[in-house]
Amino acid sequence: MRAALSVPANIAEGYTRGGLADYLRFLDIARSSLAGLESHLYFMAANGLIRSSEQRKLDEAVSDAGNLLVGLIRALRAKQNDGSWNRLREERAGYETMSGEEEYLPPSSFLLPGGEG
């Protein structure tokens, strides 16, 4: 399901934008994707595509993810209000890009040391 994949993708994309306003916007988009996923799960259960017991388990996982996301949004808004969030001060790990691609790709926070990822 595209909505399920969209949640972590939007969180990652928002974080790598560098600005708090963008990050919060992408977190809100991730919340919307969770709502879409929840709707798909209800549709699938109502139309016999998944069992109700499976839908309940998945709905609980969606709810847990939503609660974590809301907690992150609240914490970031508090940092936004008091001015304490600054990604430029964050310590960056020494990630390496893959050989030969240095001039084409910006360093990614998702590459593992040694270019694995």
All heavy atoms as an XYZ file, in Angstrom:
896
protein
N       0.842     -1.191      0.000
C       0.000      0.000      0.000
C       0.882      1.247      0.000
O       1.760      1.402      0.839
C      -0.879      0.033      1.224
C      -1.946     -0.952      1.260
S      -2.958     -0.537      2.686
C      -4.492     -1.006      2.034
N       0.579      2.098     -0.917
C       1.369      3.319     -1.067
C       1.299      4.202      0.175
O       2.294      4.825      0.554
C       0.867      4.067     -2.294
C       1.795      5.106     -2.763
C       1.453      5.661     -4.099
N       0.045      5.650     -4.409
C      -0.518      6.384     -5.324
N       0.206      7.196     -6.027
N      -1.798      6.317     -5.568
N       0.141      4.277      0.829
C      -0.001      5.127      2.018
C       0.926      4.668      3.135
O       1.517      5.490      3.839
C      -1.450      5.128      2.501
N       1.095      3.352      3.290
C       1.971      2.826      4.340
C       3.428      3.189      4.071
O       4.172      3.525      4.990
C       1.814      1.309      4.448
N       3.836      3.144      2.827
C       5.212      3.501      2.469
C       5.444      5.000      2.522
O       6.556      5.464      2.722
C       5.541      2.972      1.075
C       5.540      1.455      0.938
C       5.723      1.058     -0.524
C       6.617      0.833      1.800
N       4.383      5.757      2.340
C       4.485      7.215      2.330
C       4.825      7.779      3.706
O       5.491      8.813      3.800
C       3.164      7.804      1.834
O       3.178      9.187      1.876
N       4.406      7.120      4.762
C       4.629      7.639      6.119
C       6.118      7.799      6.423
O       6.581      8.924      6.675
C       3.906      6.777      7.184
C       4.244      7.265      8.586
C       2.398      6.794      6.954
N       6.912      6.721      6.408
C       8.331      6.911      6.721
C       9.066      7.728      5.661
O      10.019      8.448      5.979
C       8.885      5.488      6.812
C       7.926      4.645      6.047
C       6.590      5.316      6.182
N       8.609      7.652      4.417
C       9.261      8.436      3.361
C       9.095      9.930      3.617
O      10.047     10.710      3.448
C       8.689      8.060      2.000
N       7.914     10.347      4.041
C       7.688     11.764      4.325
C       8.448     12.222      5.560
O       8.951     13.350      5.597
C       6.193     12.058      4.472
C       5.543     12.250      3.138
O       5.857     13.189      2.414
N       4.640     11.357      2.786
N       8.559     11.372      6.558
C       9.332     11.727      7.752
C      10.794     11.944      7.361
O      11.403     12.948      7.732
C       9.193     10.634      8.833
C       7.746     10.579      9.349
C      10.165     10.890      9.979
C       7.437      9.366     10.204
N      11.340     11.009      6.594
C      12.740     11.125      6.175
C      12.954     12.343      5.283
O      13.923     13.093      5.469
C      13.161      9.848      5.438
N      12.071     12.545      4.324
C      12.237     13.678      3.416
C      12.147     15.000      4.159
O      12.952     15.908      3.932
C      11.190     13.633      2.304
C      11.397     14.708      1.274
C      10.458     14.609      0.085
O       9.751     13.599     -0.067
O      10.440     15.576     -0.696
N      11.202     15.115      5.070
C      11.072     16.349      5.839
C      12.287     16.626      6.694
O      12.757     17.762      6.774
N      12.833     15.584      7.303
C      13.999     15.770      8.167
C      15.208     16.243      7.364
O      15.952     17.108      7.798
C      14.336     14.479      8.908
C      15.521     14.645      9.832
C      15.378     15.297     11.049
C      16.769     14.172      9.479
C      16.455     15.477     11.898
C      17.859     14.341     10.318
C      17.694     14.995     11.523
O      18.768     15.169     12.354
N      15.380     15.688      6.183
C      16.560     16.041      5.395
C      16.435     17.395      4.718
O      17.420     17.905      4.184
C      16.875     14.972      4.325
O      15.758     14.823      3.468
C      17.215     13.652      4.983
N      15.260     18.012      4.754
C      15.109     19.352      4.194
C      15.922     20.383      4.978
O      16.329     21.388      4.448
C      13.641     19.789      4.194
C      12.747     19.008      3.267
C      12.982     19.458      1.853
N      12.209     18.660      0.933
C      11.415     19.158      0.020
N      11.273     20.458     -0.110
N      10.768     18.355     -0.795
N      16.111     20.141      6.266
C      16.958     21.016      7.066
C      16.232     22.094      7.833
O      16.716     22.555      8.845
N      15.077     22.525      7.387
C      14.339     23.563      8.091
C      13.201     22.978      8.901
O      12.533     22.036      8.476
N      12.973     23.539     10.065
C      11.942     23.008     10.955
C      10.542     23.144     10.364
O       9.723     22.237     10.489
C      12.023     23.692     12.321
C      11.070     23.177     13.393
C      11.207     21.667     13.583
C      11.307     23.894     14.702
N      10.257     24.254      9.697
C       8.924     24.428      9.108
C       8.652     23.345      8.065
O       7.555     22.771      8.029
C       8.791     25.817      8.498
N       9.647     23.053      7.217
C       9.482     21.984      6.230
C       9.305     20.634      6.904
O       8.468     19.828      6.506
C      10.687     21.918      5.290
C      10.584     22.870      4.126
O       9.472     23.347      3.825
O      11.631     23.141      3.510
N      10.115     20.386      7.924
C      10.025     19.117      8.651
C       8.621     18.937      9.225
O       7.998     17.885      9.051
C      11.081     19.091      9.737
C      11.281     17.768     10.443
C      10.892     16.561      9.896
C      11.905     17.732     11.681
C      11.105     15.365     10.545
C      12.132     16.539     12.342
C      11.725     15.360     11.770
O      11.941     14.172     12.428
N       8.097     19.970      9.869
C       6.751     19.883     10.438
C       5.694     19.682      9.350
O       4.734     18.935      9.538
C       6.450     21.134     11.261
C       7.173     21.198     12.607
C       7.069     22.605     13.196
C       6.619     20.159     13.571
N       5.882     20.323      8.216
C       4.928     20.151      7.104
C       4.929     18.703      6.627
O       3.879     18.107      6.406
C       5.277     21.105      5.966
C       4.283     21.077      4.811
C       4.532     22.209      3.829
N       5.874     22.224      3.295
C       6.254     21.562      2.198
N       5.383     20.833      1.541
N       7.489     21.649      1.765
N       6.107     18.112      6.477
C       6.185     16.729      6.036
C       5.671     15.763      7.097
O       5.110     14.715      6.753
C       7.607     16.382      5.605
C       7.907     16.785      4.190
C       8.333     18.068      3.901
C       7.750     15.895      3.142
C       8.605     18.452      2.603
C       8.016     16.265      1.838
C       8.441     17.544      1.559
N       5.844     16.084      8.362
C       5.268     15.251      9.422
C       3.748     15.286      9.361
O       3.084     14.271      9.597
C       5.768     15.704     10.796
C       7.250     15.461     11.084
C       7.628     16.046     12.441
C       7.601     13.981     11.021
N       3.198     16.436      9.023
C       1.745     16.543      8.864
C       1.272     15.708      7.663
O       0.229     15.060      7.724
C       1.339     18.003      8.700
C      -0.154     18.204      8.858
O      -0.749     17.590      9.779
O      -0.733     18.963      8.068
N       2.050     15.710      6.606
C       1.722     14.877      5.445
C       1.781     13.398      5.839
O       0.926     12.599      5.437
C       2.671     15.187      4.268
C       2.425     16.606      3.755
C       2.492     14.171      3.137
C       3.489     17.115      2.797
N       2.761     13.027      6.657
C       2.858     11.646      7.140
C       1.622     11.275      7.956
O       1.099     10.158      7.828
C       4.130     11.459      7.968
N       1.136     12.213      8.775
C      -0.105     11.966      9.547
C      -1.274     11.735      8.609
O      -2.121     10.870      8.834
C      -0.424     13.146     10.461
C       0.406     13.194     11.708
C      -0.016     14.335     12.630
N      -1.414     14.201     12.990
C      -2.254     15.232     13.157
N      -1.837     16.464     12.998
N      -3.488     15.030     13.503
N      -1.342     12.502      7.537
C      -2.410     12.332      6.549
C      -2.318     10.965      5.888
O      -3.344     10.319      5.634
C      -2.332     13.427      5.484
O      -2.520     14.689      6.059
N      -1.104     10.525      5.611
C      -0.928      9.195      5.020
C      -1.390      8.102      5.976
O      -1.968      7.096      5.550
C       0.534      8.975      4.637
O       0.912      9.843      3.598
N      -1.135      8.297      7.268
C      -1.632      7.330      8.255
C      -3.158      7.275      8.246
O      -3.736      6.197      8.341
C      -1.142      7.693      9.662
C       0.234      7.217     10.056
C       0.615      7.766     11.429
C       0.307      5.703     10.061
N      -3.801      8.427      8.123
C      -5.265      8.451      8.059
C      -5.756      7.728      6.805
O      -6.746      6.992      6.844
C      -5.764      9.890      8.077
N      -5.060      7.923      5.694
C      -5.416      7.212      4.467
C      -5.247      5.715      4.624
O      -6.086      4.927      4.171
N      -4.176      5.302      5.272
C      -3.937      3.882      5.523
C      -5.048      3.301      6.386
O      -5.560      2.208      6.108
C      -2.579      3.691      6.193
C      -2.215      2.272      6.597
C      -2.223      1.332      5.403
C      -0.851      2.274      7.293
N      -5.432      4.022      7.410
C      -6.518      3.568      8.282
C      -7.811      3.376      7.484
O      -8.516      2.377      7.643
C      -6.725      4.581      9.407
C      -7.720      4.150     10.450
C      -7.815      5.162     11.580
O      -7.666      6.377     11.327
O      -8.040      4.725     12.713
N      -8.092      4.311      6.601
C      -9.279      4.215      5.755
C      -9.212      2.983      4.849
O     -10.198      2.257      4.688
C      -9.410      5.478      4.909
O     -10.465      5.361      3.991
N      -8.034      2.731      4.274
C      -7.860      1.550      3.415
C      -8.078      0.267      4.201
O      -8.686     -0.687      3.690
C      -6.474      1.536      2.785
C      -6.224      2.629      1.805
N      -7.131      3.013      0.847
C      -5.144      3.421      1.633
C      -6.628      3.995      0.119
N      -5.418      4.270      0.586
N      -7.601      0.230      5.440
C      -7.773     -0.966      6.258
C      -9.243     -1.235      6.554
O      -9.697     -2.381      6.486
C      -6.980     -0.841      7.565
C      -5.462     -0.855      7.423
C      -4.799     -0.550      8.762
C      -4.981     -2.190      6.877
N      -9.998     -0.178      6.862
C     -11.431     -0.355      7.103
C     -12.137     -0.829      5.833
O     -12.993     -1.711      5.880
C     -12.065      0.942      7.616
C     -11.814      1.181      9.079
C     -10.971      2.199      9.496
C     -12.403      0.383     10.058
C     -10.719      2.416     10.844
C     -12.160      0.590     11.405
C     -11.315      1.607     11.784
O     -11.068      1.820     13.113
N     -11.764     -0.267      4.707
C     -12.360     -0.680      3.432
C     -12.076     -2.150      3.160
O     -12.964     -2.908      2.767
C     -11.821      0.184      2.283
C     -12.252     -0.297      0.929
C     -13.491      0.073      0.423
C     -11.430     -1.131      0.170
C     -13.901     -0.386     -0.824
C     -11.833     -1.584     -1.062
C     -13.066     -1.215     -1.575
N     -10.827     -2.545      3.363
C     -10.443     -3.926      3.101
C     -11.185     -4.901      4.012
O     -11.639     -5.963      3.564
C      -8.927     -4.079      3.256
C      -8.151     -3.360      2.156
S      -6.371     -3.271      2.456
C      -5.917     -4.990      2.343
N     -11.342     -4.543      5.287
C     -12.065     -5.408      6.223
C     -13.544     -5.468      5.857
O     -14.148     -6.544      5.864
C     -11.879     -4.919      7.652
N     -14.117     -4.329      5.508
C     -15.548     -4.283      5.170
C     -15.864     -5.061      3.897
O     -16.980     -5.544      3.718
C     -16.003     -2.835      5.017
N     -14.878     -5.216      3.027
C     -15.097     -5.914      1.757
C     -14.473     -7.306      1.722
O     -14.329     -7.908      0.658
C     -14.559     -5.058      0.600
C     -15.442     -3.853      0.387
O     -16.526     -3.964     -0.173
N     -14.996     -2.699      0.855
N     -14.124     -7.823      2.892
C     -13.638     -9.186      3.000
C     -12.247     -9.428      2.444
O     -11.873    -10.573      2.193
N     -11.478     -8.373      2.259
C     -10.121     -8.537      1.733
C      -9.119     -8.909      2.828
O      -8.087     -9.511      2.540
C      -9.679     -7.265      1.019
C     -10.559     -6.863     -0.174
C     -10.183     -5.486     -0.685
C     -10.441     -7.902     -1.276
N      -9.425     -8.530      4.059
C      -8.650     -8.982      5.220
C      -9.644     -9.322      6.333
O     -10.772     -8.813      6.344
C      -7.630     -7.928      5.723
C      -8.314     -6.622      6.131
C      -6.546     -7.681      4.698
C      -7.382     -5.617      6.804
N      -9.213    -10.177      7.237
C     -10.072    -10.526      8.366
C     -10.142     -9.365      9.347
O      -9.198     -8.579      9.462
C      -9.519    -11.763      9.079
C      -9.789    -13.033      8.295
C      -9.249    -14.236      9.026
N      -8.166    -14.702      8.157
C      -7.009    -15.126      8.569
N      -6.715    -15.185      9.844
N      -6.088    -15.516      7.719
N     -11.247     -9.285     10.056
C     -11.426     -8.225     11.051
C     -10.347     -8.262     12.113
O      -9.888     -7.216     12.583
C     -12.800     -8.330     11.713
O     -13.808     -8.059     10.779
N      -9.907     -9.462     12.496
C      -8.849     -9.581     13.503
C      -7.549     -8.975     12.973
O      -6.818     -8.316     13.719
C      -8.639    -11.034     13.905
O      -8.256    -11.814     12.788
N      -7.242     -9.181     11.700
C      -6.048     -8.581     11.104
C      -6.190     -7.063     11.044
O      -5.239     -6.332     11.307
C      -5.812     -9.133      9.692
C      -5.425    -10.584      9.665
C      -5.399    -11.148      8.262
O      -6.076    -10.610      7.366
O      -4.676    -12.143      8.055
N      -7.379     -6.612     10.680
C      -7.626     -5.167     10.593
C      -7.436     -4.514     11.950
O      -6.840     -3.455     12.053
C      -9.030     -4.902     10.045
C      -9.353     -3.442      9.818
C     -10.046     -2.808     11.011
O     -10.755     -3.464     11.751
N      -9.828     -1.529     11.182
N      -7.908     -5.166     13.021
C      -7.752     -4.600     14.365
C      -6.278     -4.499     14.762
O      -5.845     -3.495     15.329
C      -8.544     -5.420     15.390
C     -10.043     -5.138     15.369
C     -10.751     -5.761     16.559
N     -10.678     -7.221     16.576
C     -11.500     -8.030     15.914
N     -12.460     -7.519     15.166
N     -11.364     -9.332     15.999
N      -5.494     -5.534     14.464
C      -4.060     -5.500     14.783
C      -3.360     -4.386     14.013
O      -2.540     -3.647     14.564
C      -3.410     -6.839     14.448
C      -3.761     -7.952     15.382
C      -3.086     -9.233     14.935
C      -3.607    -10.420     15.714
N      -3.025    -11.681     15.214
N      -3.668     -4.296     12.729
C      -3.044     -3.255     11.907
C      -3.505     -1.870     12.333
O      -2.715     -0.924     12.351
C      -3.355     -3.497     10.427
C      -2.702     -4.739      9.826
C      -3.287     -5.041      8.451
C      -1.200     -4.563      9.755
N      -4.762     -1.753     12.708
C      -5.286     -0.469     13.169
C      -4.591     -0.033     14.463
O      -4.293      1.143     14.648
C      -6.796     -0.557     13.373
C      -7.430      0.796     13.593
O      -7.148      1.726     12.801
O      -8.217      0.930     14.549
N      -4.288     -0.998     15.321
C      -3.560     -0.681     16.554
C      -2.147     -0.180     16.236
O      -1.665      0.779     16.844
C      -3.491     -1.915     17.453
C      -2.878     -1.640     18.804
C      -2.914     -2.866     19.713
O      -3.880     -3.637     19.656
O      -1.947     -3.023     20.486
N      -1.502     -0.813     15.263
C      -0.160     -0.369     14.858
C      -0.216      1.035     14.254
O       0.656      1.870     14.523
C       0.447     -1.355     13.860
N      -1.247      1.307     13.455
C      -1.420      2.645     12.877
C      -1.634      3.670     13.984
O      -1.056      4.758     13.965
C      -2.591      2.664     11.869
C      -2.968      4.080     11.469
C      -2.241      1.847     10.626
N      -2.438      3.308     14.973
C      -2.693      4.202     16.101
C      -1.417      4.475     16.892
O      -1.140      5.622     17.266
C      -3.768      3.596     17.006
O      -4.032      4.436     18.091
N      -0.625      3.439     17.140
C       0.647      3.614     17.849
C       1.581      4.536     17.074
O       2.211      5.434     17.650
C       1.336      2.267     18.089
C       0.624      1.398     19.115
O      -0.243      1.921     19.850
O       0.938      0.186     19.172
N       1.672      4.306     15.770
C       2.523      5.162     14.926
C       2.017      6.603     14.944
O       2.806      7.549     15.023
C       2.559      4.629     13.503
N       0.711      6.776     14.902
C       0.127      8.116     14.950
C       0.433      8.820     16.263
O       0.756     10.013     16.276
N       0.364      8.078     17.372
C       0.681      8.677     18.673
C       2.141      9.100     18.754
O       2.456     10.171     19.287
C       0.351      7.695     19.805
C      -1.139      7.542     20.003
O      -1.918      8.431     19.677
N      -1.555      6.404     20.507
N       3.038      8.280     18.217
C       4.455      8.644     18.194
C       4.678      9.886     17.327
O       5.435     10.794     17.691
C       5.290      7.484     17.660
C       5.450      6.290     18.585
C       6.088      5.117     17.836
C       6.267      6.647     19.804
N       4.002      9.926     16.202
C       4.147     11.056     15.286
C       3.629     12.344     15.909
O       4.274     13.393     15.822
C       3.401     10.734     13.984
C       3.714     11.531     12.750
C       5.194     11.608     12.464
C       2.980     10.923     11.557
N       2.491     12.273     16.564
C       1.934     13.453     17.237
C       2.873     13.916     18.349
O       3.094     15.116     18.536
C       0.506     13.172     17.767
C       0.045     14.250     18.726
C      -0.468     13.050     16.604
N       3.457     12.968     19.091
C       4.421     13.332     20.134
C       5.633     14.041     19.557
O       6.109     15.040     20.119
N       6.125     13.566     18.421
C       7.260     14.211     17.762
C       6.886     15.621     17.297
O       7.640     16.570     17.499
C       7.728     13.367     16.570
C       8.846     13.949     15.715
C      10.102     14.224     16.536
C       9.145     13.008     14.552
N       5.711     15.749     16.709
C       5.250     17.064     16.246
C       5.141     18.038     17.418
O       5.597     19.184     17.333
C       3.907     16.940     15.491
C       4.133     16.208     14.153
C       3.261     18.299     15.277
C       2.851     15.781     13.460
N       4.567     17.594     18.520
C       4.437     18.471     19.697
C       5.801     18.892     20.228
O       6.020     20.057     20.575
C       3.641     17.770     20.785
C       2.170     17.707     20.492
C       1.417     17.011     21.605
N       0.000     16.970     21.290
C      -0.856     16.109     21.793
N      -0.438     15.211     22.679
N      -2.122     16.144     21.460
N       6.735     17.930     20.302
C       8.074     18.249     20.810
C       8.777     19.240     19.889
O       9.424     20.187     20.361
C       8.891     16.972     20.946
N       8.634     19.061     18.580
C       9.281     19.971     17.638
C       8.641     21.357     17.655
O       9.334     22.364     17.529
C       9.257     19.388     16.227
C      10.171     18.190     16.008
C       9.941     17.592     14.621
C      11.622     18.565     16.207
N       7.326     21.402     17.830
C       6.667     22.720     17.921
C       7.120     23.466     19.173
O       7.285     24.686     19.150
C       5.155     22.562     17.894
C       4.640     22.258     16.505
C       3.147     22.314     16.424
N       2.726     22.031     15.056
C       1.635     21.359     14.733
N       0.841     20.899     15.688
N       1.331     21.149     13.475
N       7.338     22.734     20.261
C       7.844     23.371     21.483
C       9.244     23.927     21.234
O       9.560     25.047     21.647
C       7.860     22.368     22.639
N      10.076     23.167     20.535
C      11.419     23.652     20.194
C      11.340     24.844     19.241
O      12.141     25.765     19.322
C      12.255     22.532     19.577
C      12.680     21.486     20.579
C      13.485     20.406     19.892
C      13.981     19.394     20.880
N      15.209     19.786     21.531
N      10.362     24.817     18.343
C      10.167     25.935     17.427
C       9.780     27.191     18.206
O      10.296     28.278     17.947
C       9.073     25.584     16.410
C       8.840     26.629     15.347
C       7.735     26.208     14.392
O       6.712     25.674     14.808
N       7.951     26.447     13.109
N       8.905     27.028     19.179
C       8.442     28.174     19.970
C       9.537     28.760     20.851
O       9.592     29.976     21.036
C       7.228     27.776     20.821
C       6.004     27.535     19.968
O       5.890     28.037     18.843
N       5.078     26.752     20.482
N      10.404     27.889     21.402
C      11.461     28.435     22.261
C      12.781     28.646     21.523
O      13.764     29.099     22.109
C      11.661     27.589     23.523
C      12.241     26.206     23.268
O      12.819     25.961     22.188
O      12.131     25.356     24.166
N      12.808     28.324     20.229
C      13.988     28.587     19.406
C      15.158     27.655     19.647
O      16.286     27.972     19.277
N      14.909     26.491     20.241
C      16.019     25.615     20.600
C      16.379     24.579     19.525
O      17.339     23.840     19.696
C      15.718     24.897     21.918
O      14.601     24.041     21.773
N      15.648     24.516     18.419
C      15.951     23.525     17.374
C      16.816     24.156     16.307
O      16.455     25.151     15.708
C      14.671     22.989     16.738
C      14.896     21.767     15.894
C      15.068     20.498     16.350
C      14.948     21.689     14.469
N      15.215     19.639     15.295
C      15.146     20.341     14.126
C      14.850     22.620     13.446
C      15.247     19.905     12.821
C      14.945     22.184     12.137
C      15.141     20.829     11.838
N      17.970     23.554     16.094
C      18.874     24.054     15.067
C      19.669     22.882     14.533
O      20.617     22.445     15.166
C      19.801     25.127     15.633
C      20.695     25.720     14.571
O      20.714     25.280     13.427
N      21.443     26.735     14.948
N      19.284     22.377     13.375
C      19.981     21.225     12.798
C      21.415     21.547     12.434
O      22.236     20.651     12.337
C      19.258     20.746     11.531
C      18.148     19.810     11.871
C      17.717     18.958     10.728
N      18.795     18.116     10.238
C      18.896     17.751      8.968
N      18.041     18.163      8.086
N      19.870     16.961      8.589
N      21.727     22.805     12.218
C      23.089     23.155     11.851
C      24.070     22.865     12.982
O      25.251     22.666     12.747
C      23.177     24.625     11.446
C      22.369     25.009     10.217
C      22.474     26.505      9.959
C      22.822     24.224      9.002
N      23.574     22.827     14.213
C      24.427     22.524     15.362
C      24.556     21.027     15.601
O      25.333     20.600     16.428
C      23.872     23.184     16.609
C      24.010     24.686     16.598
C      23.715     25.257     17.957
N      22.500     24.729     18.545
C      21.478     25.470     18.963
N      21.528     26.772     18.848
N      20.427     24.918     19.504
N      23.755     20.222     14.908
C      23.812     18.783     15.123
C      25.150     18.234     14.662
O      25.712     18.673     13.670
C      22.710     18.075     14.331
C      21.340     18.317     14.884
C      20.281     17.555     14.093
O      20.632     16.845     13.149
O      19.117     17.697     14.431
N      25.625     17.282     15.408
C      26.866     16.622     15.013
C      26.545     15.636     13.905
O      25.667     14.802     14.032
C      27.459     15.883     16.212
C      28.790     15.255     15.917
C      29.370     14.598     17.145
O      29.252     15.173     18.234
O      29.927     13.506     16.991
N      27.260     15.742     12.808
C      27.048     14.854     11.668
C      28.031     13.688     11.735
O      29.206     13.885     12.012
C      27.269     15.611     10.365
C      26.215     16.646     10.112
C      25.362     16.114      9.085
N      24.157     16.893      8.937
C      23.361     16.677      7.949
N      23.638     15.784      7.053
N      22.248     17.358      7.853
N      27.536     12.508     11.442
C      28.412     11.343     11.370
C      29.246     11.437     10.095
O      28.851     12.075      9.131
C      27.573     10.071     11.360
N      30.373     10.789     10.093
C      31.251     10.819      8.936
C      30.843      9.799      7.898
O      31.501      8.783      7.735
N      29.742     10.034      7.209
C      29.270      9.104      6.191
C      30.055      9.289      4.905
O      30.455     10.381      4.552
C      27.781      9.316      5.904
C      26.917      9.039      7.095
C      26.271     10.068      7.760
C      26.755      7.746      7.568
C      25.479      9.814      8.864
C      25.967      7.489      8.669
C      25.331      8.528      9.309
O      24.560      8.271     10.386
N      30.236      8.195      4.198
C      30.954      8.239      2.937
C      29.981      7.980      1.797
O      29.053      7.194      1.938
C      32.039      7.159      2.918
C      33.070      7.340      4.005
C      34.045      6.174      4.037
O      34.188      5.481      3.020
O      34.653      5.976      5.090
N      30.213      8.635      0.678
C      29.407      8.352     -0.505
C      30.056      7.197     -1.253
O      31.206      6.855     -1.016
C      29.319      9.583     -1.428
O      30.635      9.974     -1.773
C      28.592     10.723     -0.742
N      29.307      6.608     -2.160
C      29.848      5.509     -2.938
C      30.872      6.042     -3.931
O      30.744      7.136     -4.450
C      28.725      4.782     -3.667
C      27.855      3.976     -2.743
S      26.739      2.973     -3.678
C      25.199      3.536     -3.020
N      31.860      5.254     -4.182
C      32.964      5.633     -5.062
C      32.455      6.092     -6.425
O      31.613      5.455     -7.039
C      33.898      4.435     -5.234
O      34.865      4.714     -6.206
N      32.971      7.231     -6.890
C      32.641      7.732     -8.216
C      31.368      8.555     -8.293
O      31.051      9.106     -9.330
N      30.607      8.636     -7.218
C      29.341      9.364     -7.255
C      29.384     10.644     -6.445
O      28.381     11.323     -6.305
C      28.203      8.476     -6.747
C      27.970      7.262     -7.612
C      26.816      6.405     -7.109
O      26.208      6.755     -6.086
O      26.532      5.391     -7.745
N      30.538     10.984     -5.901
C      30.650     12.132     -5.015
C      30.146     13.423     -5.647
O      29.506     14.232     -5.009
C      32.103     12.325     -4.550
C      32.578     11.262     -3.595
C      33.098     10.019     -4.306
O      33.196     10.017     -5.560
O      33.398      9.039     -3.618
N      30.449     13.616     -6.933
C      30.057     14.873     -7.566
C      28.589     14.902     -7.969
O      28.059     15.931     -8.322
C      30.955     15.185     -8.776
C      30.849     14.191     -9.905
C      31.839     13.028     -9.787
O      32.526     12.884     -8.771
O      31.909     12.252    -10.739
N      27.903     13.759     -7.914
C      26.515     13.702     -8.352
C      25.513     13.660     -7.219
O      24.407     14.138     -7.346
C      26.290     12.481     -9.248
C      27.185     12.455    -10.454
C      28.190     11.522    -10.570
C      27.026     13.387    -11.471
C      29.026     11.503    -11.673
C      27.852     13.379    -12.577
C      28.843     12.437    -12.677
O      29.665     12.429    -13.759
N      25.891     13.067     -6.109
C      24.946     12.860     -5.021
C      25.358     13.637     -3.784
O      26.516     13.588     -3.386
C      24.867     11.376     -4.654
C      24.369     10.441     -5.751
C      24.515      8.996     -5.285
C      22.938     10.738     -6.105
N      24.408     14.329     -3.146
C      24.740     14.963     -1.870
C      24.885     13.883     -0.805
O      24.319     12.811     -0.938
C      23.524     15.852     -1.592
C      22.412     15.198     -2.329
C      23.032     14.553     -3.540
N      25.652     14.148      0.239
C      25.758     13.150      1.308
C      24.382     12.872      1.896
O      23.567     13.777      2.069
C      26.667     13.808      2.346
C      27.198     15.035      1.727
C      26.396     15.349      0.512
N      24.100     11.633      2.151
C      22.809     11.238      2.691
C      22.975     10.787      4.126
O      23.936     10.112      4.479
C      22.222     10.090      1.871
O      21.074      9.586      2.498
N      22.015     11.142      4.952
C      22.046     10.698      6.337
C      21.658      9.228      6.436
O      21.679      8.650      7.485
C      21.103     11.544      7.189
O      19.802     11.478      6.686
N      21.320      8.596      5.298
C      20.893      7.200      5.313
C      21.963      6.256      4.792
O      21.780      5.054      4.799
C      19.607      7.027      4.502
C      18.490      7.825      5.082
C      18.126      9.035      4.540
C      17.854      7.393      6.222
C      17.130      9.787      5.110
C      16.839      8.146      6.792
C      16.488      9.337      6.234
N      23.088      6.771      4.330
C      24.173      5.902      3.894
C      24.951      5.426      5.109
O      25.219      6.189      6.029
C      25.128      6.630      2.944
C      24.593      6.953      1.563
C      25.631      7.713      0.771
C      24.201      5.679      0.830
N      25.316      4.182      5.091
C      26.106      3.623      6.169
C      27.580      3.918      5.917
O      27.988      4.128      4.787
C      25.886      2.113      6.248
C      24.456      1.686      6.524
C      24.354      0.166      6.412
C      24.016      2.142      7.903
N      28.390      3.935      6.961
C      29.817      4.126      6.753
C      30.345      3.120      5.739
O      29.953      1.970      5.748
C      30.430      3.896      8.141
C      29.320      4.212      9.086
C      28.051      3.774      8.377
N      31.205      3.564      4.854
C      31.753      2.693      3.833
C      30.916      2.660      2.575
O      31.182      1.916      1.659
N      29.847      3.471      2.512
C      29.031      3.547      1.299
C      27.955      2.495      1.186
O      27.303      2.377      0.170
N      27.749      1.687      2.227
C      26.687      0.681      2.177
C      25.355      1.368      2.458
O      25.259      2.233      3.277
C      26.934     -0.389      3.236
C      28.269     -1.066      3.102
C      28.597     -1.885      4.340
O      27.692     -2.166      5.126
O      29.772     -2.205      4.513
N      24.300      0.922      1.830
C      23.033      1.508      2.177
C      21.994      1.381      1.237
O      21.566      1.272      0.292
